[in-house]
Every structure is written in structure tokens, then in C-alpha cells.
Amino acid sequence: LQPKIHMETGALIGAEALVRWIRKDGTIIPVEQFLPSFEKNGFITKVDFEMLRQVLKLQQEMRLSGKKELPIAVNFSKKHQENLEYMEELDALLEEYQASADMLEIEITESIFMRNVETLTQSIQALKQRGISVSIDDFGAGYSSLNLLSSIKADTVKLDRQFLLSV
């Protein structure tokens, strides 16, 4: 987990779940070496749901042990936008772990905008109806416009470093 820290107070306010492939010998395979293949062959959706399962399990353990539960963000691939039936699997996991939807954030990358904006809008609306926060990750890395962004009802926009360097 990568912590999210409040800028003014320094308090831990949440985290983002980051996928890592760690070999048995302890070496870490860089994300850019395996994620593009997983995107291409569709396996990324299974990885996303395994990450979600691990996050919900952790949050459940925190709740049951009396620890303060923190919101955690999970990245969801653009592949999910091709078939909105993924919502059923998401609902089943929320129920299985008795999870509070407001402790979950789904991050989608800006590259999704290059696909079907109408489907993306429906997906974001369905997530928000469940009480799940939505963030747009890497905004400015591609070709999306601020006008398009204004029509998407995301809770958070994370600007790509390149966007900031070009301003």
C-alpha cells in the first residue's frame, strides 16, 4: 500500500493498493514489464479483482480488530469498461467482506477517455450509486481535454507529472 497523507496535518488519510510481482527470490519485476501484456490478453481484470479482494480483506480485518479503517484506492483497467457486468462481481465482493463502499475508491486512468465516454460515464455513475469514490489517474498523460473532464463526475483527478511539467 502507498500511503495518502494530508498535506497540512501529516495525518494518514488513506492508501492506494499497488500491484507488485515479487519472485520467490525476492526480486521485484517492474510493473511496466508485465502490465502491458496483462492488458493485452485481458488477464488484468483478474489482477484488478484480486487486488480488490486483498484490499477488502484487509479492511475487514481492520474493522474486526477494532482498528480505524481507512479508505483504499484500487486501480481498475480500461478492460472493465468493455463489459459493465464487472459491477456484479464487485457487488459480490463488497457483500462477501461486508465492506463499506465509502471506504473504497476505484481509480481509472485517463486513457479510458479514448474509448467510449458514454460507457465510462455509466460506469462512474454505477460506482458512485454504490457509494464508491472514483478518481481519474494520470490525467494529462494523454489527449483528454479539460472540457471532457468536466463532463465526467469523478471525485478526484490525479494530474500526471508530465502535465505539470508542460504547464
Backbone as CSV, one residue per row, in Angstrom:
resi,resn,N_x,N_y,N_z,CA_x,CA_y,CA_z,C_x,C_y,C_z
1,LEU,0.837,-1.187,0.000,0.000,0.000,0.000,0.878,1.246,0.000
2,GLN,0.485,2.207,-0.777,1.156,3.509,-0.785,0.289,4.457,0.028
3,PRO,0.836,5.017,1.095,0.019,5.872,1.959,-0.389,7.174,1.276
4,LYS,-1.548,7.690,1.698,-2.008,9.020,1.307,-1.969,9.849,2.582
5,ILE,-1.251,10.956,2.509,-1.016,11.803,3.675,-1.671,13.160,3.470
6,HIS,-2.336,13.664,4.502,-2.923,15.001,4.456,-1.773,16.011,4.420
7,MET,-1.784,16.907,3.459,-0.678,17.837,3.248,-0.450,18.783,4.432
8,GLU,-1.502,19.227,5.072,-1.342,20.200,6.153,-1.049,19.556,7.504
9,THR,-1.728,18.442,7.786,-1.588,17.842,9.119,-0.573,16.712,9.182
10,GLY,-0.266,16.132,8.030,0.641,14.986,8.012,-0.031,13.689,8.437
11,ALA,-1.352,13.721,8.636,-2.095,12.538,9.069,-2.295,11.565,7.909
12,LEU,-2.287,10.290,8.226,-2.587,9.243,7.255,-4.090,9.280,6.995
13,ILE,-4.475,9.482,5.729,-5.897,9.608,5.405,-6.391,8.502,4.475
14,GLY,-5.503,7.619,4.060,-5.895,6.540,3.166,-4.671,5.926,2.533
15,ALA,-4.938,5.117,1.499,-3.840,4.458,0.799,-4.291,4.075,-0.605
16,GLU,-3.310,3.734,-1.411,-3.567,3.187,-2.742,-2.893,1.834,-2.814
17,ALA,-3.650,0.839,-3.270,-3.103,-0.505,-3.429,-2.336,-0.550,-4.746
18,LEU,-1.076,-0.932,-4.669,-0.231,-1.019,-5.851,0.134,-2.479,-6.104
19,VAL,-0.051,-2.919,-7.342,0.277,-4.296,-7.683,1.794,-4.430,-7.871
20,ARG,2.343,-5.497,-7.320,3.763,-5.801,-7.471,3.905,-7.296,-7.717
21,TRP,4.841,-7.647,-8.575,5.136,-9.057,-8.845,6.485,-9.328,-8.214
22,ILE,6.458,-10.105,-7.144,7.682,-10.409,-6.409,8.011,-11.890,-6.598
23,ARG,9.184,-12.146,-7.137,9.615,-13.530,-7.346,9.959,-14.181,-6.010
24,LYS,10.041,-15.501,-6.030,10.360,-16.247,-4.812,11.703,-15.829,-4.218
25,ASP,12.627,-15.391,-5.065,13.940,-14.974,-4.564,13.937,-13.539,-4.035
26,GLY,12.751,-12.877,-4.086,12.623,-11.534,-3.537,12.786,-10.414,-4.555
27,THR,13.227,-10.727,-5.763,13.366,-9.677,-6.772,11.978,-9.237,-7.260
28,ILE,11.884,-7.964,-7.548,10.618,-7.392,-7.993,10.677,-7.143,-9.492
29,ILE,9.685,-7.660,-10.195,9.580,-7.426,-11.636,8.876,-6.085,-11.823
30,PRO,9.497,-5.155,-12.535,8.875,-3.836,-12.740,7.500,-3.953,-13.415
31,VAL,6.578,-3.134,-12.966,5.205,-3.143,-13.462,5.160,-3.027,-14.984
32,GLU,6.016,-2.168,-15.531,5.978,-1.952,-16.986,6.406,-3.189,-17.774
33,GLN,6.957,-4.189,-17.094,7.353,-5.422,-17.775,6.230,-6.453,-17.847
34,PHE,5.203,-6.326,-17.022,4.135,-7.318,-17.082,2.740,-6.738,-17.307
35,LEU,2.491,-5.518,-16.864,1.148,-4.973,-17.001,0.676,-4.812,-18.447
36,PRO,1.516,-4.324,-19.372,1.041,-4.199,-20.757,0.585,-5.542,-21.356
37,SER,1.287,-6.615,-21.035,0.873,-7.936,-21.529,-0.455,-8.340,-20.923
38,PHE,-0.621,-8.066,-19.625,-1.872,-8.410,-18.943,-3.033,-7.603,-19.517
39,GLU,-2.776,-6.344,-19.870,-3.804,-5.516,-20.504,-4.204,-6.121,-21.852
40,LYS,-3.187,-6.503,-22.608,-3.424,-7.015,-23.954,-4.216,-8.323,-23.938
41,ASN,-3.862,-9.238,-23.022,-4.525,-10.543,-23.032,-5.756,-10.609,-22.127
42,GLY,-6.076,-9.506,-21.445,-7.279,-9.451,-20.622,-7.110,-9.969,-19.199
43,PHE,-5.953,-10.518,-18.876,-5.712,-11.052,-17.535,-5.749,-9.949,-16.475
44,ILE,-5.595,-8.715,-16.899,-5.549,-7.586,-15.976,-6.829,-7.488,-15.146
45,THR,-7.959,-7.903,-15.706,-9.205,-7.826,-14.939,-9.155,-8.779,-13.747
46,LYS,-8.533,-9.928,-13.919,-8.372,-10.866,-12.798,-7.426,-10.278,-11.743
47,VAL,-6.368,-9.612,-12.196,-5.427,-8.968,-11.280,-6.148,-7.867,-10.493
48,ASP,-6.935,-7.058,-11.189,-7.678,-5.977,-10.525,-8.582,-6.532,-9.429
49,PHE,-9.303,-7.592,-9.751,-10.213,-8.154,-8.754,-9.477,-8.834,-7.613
50,GLU,-8.315,-9.397,-7.886,-7.522,-9.969,-6.782,-7.014,-8.855,-5.874
51,MET,-6.602,-7.738,-6.456,-6.179,-6.590,-5.653,-7.360,-6.084,-4.812
52,LEU,-8.539,-5.997,-5.427,-9.729,-5.557,-4.701,-10.032,-6.525,-3.559
53,ARG,-9.956,-7.813,-3.826,-10.204,-8.820,-2.794,-9.240,-8.636,-1.617
54,GLN,-7.975,-8.431,-1.913,-6.980,-8.246,-0.853,-7.259,-6.982,-0.035
55,VAL,-7.666,-5.920,-0.710,-7.982,-4.662,-0.020,-9.193,-4.849,0.892
56,LEU,-10.246,-5.468,0.368,-11.456,-5.664,1.173,-11.185,-6.592,2.352
57,LYS,-10.347,-7.581,2.142,-9.975,-8.488,3.232,-9.215,-7.719,4.322
58,LEU,-8.273,-6.883,3.918,-7.515,-6.072,4.867,-8.435,-5.133,5.643
59,GLN,-9.338,-4.478,4.927,-10.265,-3.563,5.591,-11.160,-4.315,6.577
60,GLN,-11.594,-5.507,6.202,-12.416,-6.313,7.093,-11.627,-6.679,8.357
61,GLU,-10.374,-7.073,8.191,-9.528,-7.408,9.338,-9.348,-6.190,10.250
62,MET,-9.181,-5.016,9.653,-9.044,-3.789,10.440,-10.310,-3.541,11.255
63,ARG,-11.450,-3.657,10.593,-12.734,-3.448,11.270,-12.909,-4.415,12.434
64,LEU,-12.677,-5.707,12.164,-12.909,-6.739,13.178,-11.950,-6.635,14.353
65,SER,-10.756,-6.088,14.113,-9.784,-5.957,15.204,-9.910,-4.613,15.931
66,GLY,-10.887,-3.810,15.508,-11.119,-2.532,16.180,-10.208,-1.408,15.724
67,LYS,-9.420,-1.645,14.678,-8.545,-0.589,14.153,-9.349,0.354,13.264
68,LYS,-8.852,1.570,13.151,-9.508,2.550,12.291,-9.369,2.102,10.834
69,GLU,-10.493,1.995,10.177,-10.497,1.610,8.768,-10.222,2.847,7.920
70,LEU,-9.365,2.686,6.930,-9.012,3.795,6.042,-9.483,3.506,4.622
71,PRO,-9.857,4.555,3.901,-10.215,4.345,2.501,-8.986,3.919,1.694
72,ILE,-9.188,2.962,0.808,-8.094,2.469,-0.019,-8.536,2.485,-1.476
73,ALA,-7.663,2.981,-2.324,-7.923,3.054,-3.760,-7.361,1.818,-4.454
74,VAL,-8.112,1.330,-5.437,-7.707,0.184,-6.250,-7.824,0.606,-7.705
75,ASN,-6.802,0.328,-8.480,-6.830,0.649,-9.910,-7.677,-0.372,-10.656
76,PHE,-8.488,0.118,-11.573,-9.274,-0.755,-12.433,-8.936,-0.423,-13.878
77,SER,-8.607,-1.439,-14.621,-8.196,-1.315,-16.012,-9.327,-0.836,-16.912
78,LYS,-8.933,-0.296,-18.036,-9.913,0.094,-19.046,-10.656,-1.116,-19.589
79,LYS,-10.111,-2.305,-19.417,-10.766,-3.528,-19.887,-12.126,-3.720,-19.223
80,HIS,-12.275,-3.247,-18.003,-13.558,-3.385,-17.315,-14.650,-2.590,-18.015
81,GLN,-14.277,-1.518,-18.678,-15.265,-0.656,-19.329,-15.868,-1.329,-20.564
82,GLU,-15.240,-2.402,-21.032,-15.761,-3.112,-22.199,-16.965,-3.973,-21.838
83,ASN,-17.134,-4.247,-20.539,-18.219,-5.101,-20.103,-18.622,-4.693,-18.688
84,LEU,-19.709,-3.960,-18.587,-20.114,-3.424,-17.292,-20.652,-4.491,-16.336
85,GLU,-20.655,-5.748,-16.758,-21.064,-6.826,-15.860,-20.072,-6.998,-14.709
86,TYR,-18.931,-6.321,-14.782,-17.978,-6.403,-13.682,-18.581,-5.858,-12.397
87,MET,-19.632,-5.051,-12.514,-20.292,-4.496,-11.333,-20.872,-5.604,-10.454
88,GLU,-21.354,-6.676,-11.092,-21.917,-7.795,-10.328,-20.840,-8.447,-9.466
89,GLU,-19.661,-8.633,-10.034,-18.557,-9.219,-9.263,-18.124,-8.274,-8.145
90,LEU,-18.093,-6.997,-8.434,-17.744,-6.012,-7.418,-18.762,-6.056,-6.273
91,ASP,-20.048,-6.101,-6.606,-21.097,-6.182,-5.584,-20.934,-7.436,-4.726
92,ALA,-20.629,-8.549,-5.359,-20.474,-9.807,-4.627,-19.313,-9.716,-3.639
93,LEU,-18.217,-9.086,-4.031,-17.069,-8.936,-3.127,-17.389,-7.991,-1.968
94,LEU,-18.088,-6.911,-2.264,-18.493,-5.992,-1.195,-19.352,-6.723,-0.163
95,GLU,-20.244,-7.556,-0.648,-21.112,-8.317,0.255,-20.311,-9.376,1.013
96,GLU,-19.446,-10.101,0.314,-18.660,-11.169,0.947,-17.836,-10.648,2.121
97,TYR,-17.252,-9.477,1.956,-16.394,-8.910,3.001,-17.124,-7.899,3.880
98,GLN,-18.445,-7.800,3.693,-19.257,-6.848,4.451,-18.591,-5.471,4.450
99,ALA,-18.153,-5.083,3.260,-17.365,-3.864,3.093,-18.253,-2.632,3.013
100,SER,-17.713,-1.564,3.506,-18.357,-0.267,3.409,-17.865,0.395,2.124
101,ALA,-18.780,0.609,1.195,-18.406,1.159,-0.108,-17.699,2.503,0.005
102,ASP,-18.002,3.264,1.044,-17.374,4.578,1.177,-15.915,4.491,1.626
103,MET,-15.441,3.285,1.902,-14.031,3.076,2.232,-13.247,2.581,1.026
104,LEU,-13.898,2.623,-0.149,-13.280,2.138,-1.377,-13.262,3.245,-2.421
105,GLU,-12.158,3.301,-3.145,-12.028,4.240,-4.261,-11.541,3.436,-5.456
106,ILE,-12.185,3.623,-6.591,-11.746,2.971,-7.819,-11.035,4.030,-8.659
107,GLU,-9.813,3.706,-9.057,-9.036,4.609,-9.912,-9.070,4.096,-11.339
108,ILE,-9.366,4.995,-12.240,-9.325,4.660,-13.662,-8.370,5.635,-14.337
109,THR,-7.662,5.149,-15.336,-6.673,6.009,-15.986,-7.310,6.856,-17.079
110,GLU,-6.645,7.944,-17.355,-7.134,8.875,-18.362,-7.296,8.197,-19.719
111,SER,-6.501,7.177,-20.011,-6.566,6.531,-21.323,-7.945,5.953,-21.608
112,ILE,-8.743,5.726,-20.570,-10.107,5.226,-20.761,-10.934,6.224,-21.564
113,PHE,-10.632,7.507,-21.440,-11.385,8.532,-22.151,-11.323,8.337,-23.664
114,MET,-10.270,7.674,-24.127,-10.094,7.490,-25.557,-11.054,6.432,-26.097
115,ARG,-11.695,5.712,-25.217,-12.656,4.689,-25.613,-14.051,5.299,-25.632
116,ASN,-15.021,4.614,-25.131,-16.405,5.044,-25.164,-16.739,5.891,-23.932
117,VAL,-16.886,7.181,-24.111,-17.151,8.095,-22.998,-18.511,7.803,-22.369
118,GLU,-19.475,7.408,-23.176,-20.806,7.104,-22.646,-20.745,5.902,-21.690
119,THR,-20.032,4.865,-22.073,-19.880,3.693,-21.213,-19.130,4.067,-19.941
120,LEU,-18.101,4.880,-20.076,-17.344,5.341,-18.915,-18.245,6.115,-17.959
121,THR,-19.065,6.985,-18.497,-19.983,7.774,-17.678,-20.951,6.861,-16.932
122,GLN,-21.467,5.851,-17.613,-22.377,4.884,-16.971,-21.659,4.135,-15.849
123,SER,-20.433,3.754,-16.103,-19.650,3.015,-15.120,-19.403,3.874,-13.884
124,ILE,-18.991,5.100,-14.082,-18.733,6.005,-12.959,-20.020,6.234,-12.176
125,GLN,-21.126,6.420,-12.886,-22.406,6.629,-12.217,-22.780,5.399,-11.377
126,ALA,-22.569,4.206,-11.912,-22.896,2.977,-11.182,-22.020,2.826,-9.939
127,LEU,-20.749,3.179,-10.038,-19.855,3.114,-8.878,-20.298,4.105,-7.812
128,LYS,-20.597,5.313,-8.228,-20.988,6.365,-7.284,-22.332,6.044,-6.626
129,GLN,-23.248,5.403,-7.363,-24.529,4.991,-6.773,-24.310,3.984,-5.651
130,ARG,-23.229,3.235,-5.717,-22.899,2.259,-4.680,-22.183,2.915,-3.499
131,GLY,-21.820,4.188,-3.658,-21.101,4.893,-2.603,-19.598,4.811,-2.744
132,ILE,-19.132,4.320,-3.881,-17.695,4.166,-4.142,-17.168,5.446,-4.778
133,SER,-16.059,5.951,-4.258,-15.410,7.128,-4.853,-14.701,6.725,-6.142
134,VAL,-14.603,7.674,-7.053,-13.946,7.432,-8.336,-12.889,8.495,-8.552
135,SER,-11.707,8.056,-8.944,-10.670,9.030,-9.278,-10.135,8.744,-10.677
136,ILE,-9.745,9.814,-11.337,-9.115,9.725,-12.650,-7.616,9.835,-12.412
137,ASP,-6.895,8.824,-12.812,-5.450,8.764,-12.590,-4.716,9.172,-13.864
138,ASP,-3.570,9.783,-13.700,-2.688,10.153,-14.818,-3.320,11.142,-15.785
139,PHE,-4.190,12.020,-15.292,-4.790,12.990,-16.202,-3.702,13.900,-16.758
140,GLY,-3.757,14.102,-18.069,-2.759,14.933,-18.740,-1.682,14.101,-19.412
141,ALA,-1.709,12.784,-19.200,-0.709,11.923,-19.828,-1.055,11.671,-21.285
142,GLY,-2.337,11.788,-21.619,-2.784,11.515,-22.981,-3.332,12.751,-23.639
143,TYR,-4.472,12.578,-24.297,-5.021,13.660,-25.109,-6.368,14.164,-24.628
144,SER,-6.759,13.795,-23.428,-8.054,14.242,-22.924,-8.047,15.746,-22.691
145,SER,-9.220,16.332,-22.870,-9.325,17.771,-22.673,-10.005,18.065,-21.347
146,LEU,-9.809,19.273,-20.865,-10.477,19.694,-19.648,-11.983,19.743,-19.852
147,ASN,-12.433,20.035,-21.074,-13.871,20.039,-21.362,-14.465,18.653,-21.144
148,LEU,-13.777,17.633,-21.620,-14.245,16.266,-21.444,-14.250,15.902,-19.966
149,LEU,-13.214,16.314,-19.274,-13.104,16.024,-17.850,-14.273,16.622,-17.072
150,SER,-14.734,17.801,-17.489,-15.834,18.456,-16.779,-17.138,17.674,-16.890
151,SER,-17.268,16.824,-17.907,-18.499,16.039,-18.053,-18.440,14.717,-17.291
152,ILE,-17.270,14.359,-16.790,-17.099,13.127,-16.025,-17.219,13.473,-14.545
153,LYS,-18.050,12.771,-13.841,-18.338,13.094,-12.435,-17.426,12.331,-11.470
154,ALA,-16.131,12.487,-11.645,-15.164,11.843,-10.746,-15.025,12.663,-9.468
155,ASP,-14.630,11.989,-8.399,-14.428,12.664,-7.118,-13.051,13.312,-7.036
156,THR,-12.076,12.698,-7.688,-10.693,13.153,-7.608,-10.049,13.067,-8.984
157,VAL,-9.189,14.016,-9.293,-8.399,13.970,-10.515,-6.944,14.035,-10.104
158,LYS,-6.185,13.024,-10.482,-4.758,12.982,-10.179,-4.000,13.376,-11.443
159,LEU,-3.320,14.494,-11.377,-2.610,15.002,-12.541,-1.328,14.229,-12.783
160,ASP,-1.071,13.915,-14.038,0.165,13.262,-14.423,1.323,14.249,-14.302
161,ARG,2.454,13.762,-13.920,3.644,14.609,-13.759,3.977,15.365,-15.045
162,GLN,3.829,14.709,-16.185,4.144,15.344,-17.479,3.219,16.539,-17.739
163,PHE,1.984,16.435,-17.298,1.030,17.534,-17.454,1.543,18.755,-16.695
164,LEU,2.024,18.551,-15.495,2.509,19.651,-14.687,3.800,20.247,-15.248
165,LEU,4.655,19.392,-15.812,5.914,19.880,-16.383,5.691,20.693,-17.648
166,SER,4.582,20.407,-18.355,4.327,21.101,-19.621,3.604,22.424,-19.421
167,VAL,3.129,22.683,-18.215,2.353,23.913,-17.966,3.273,25.099,-17.812
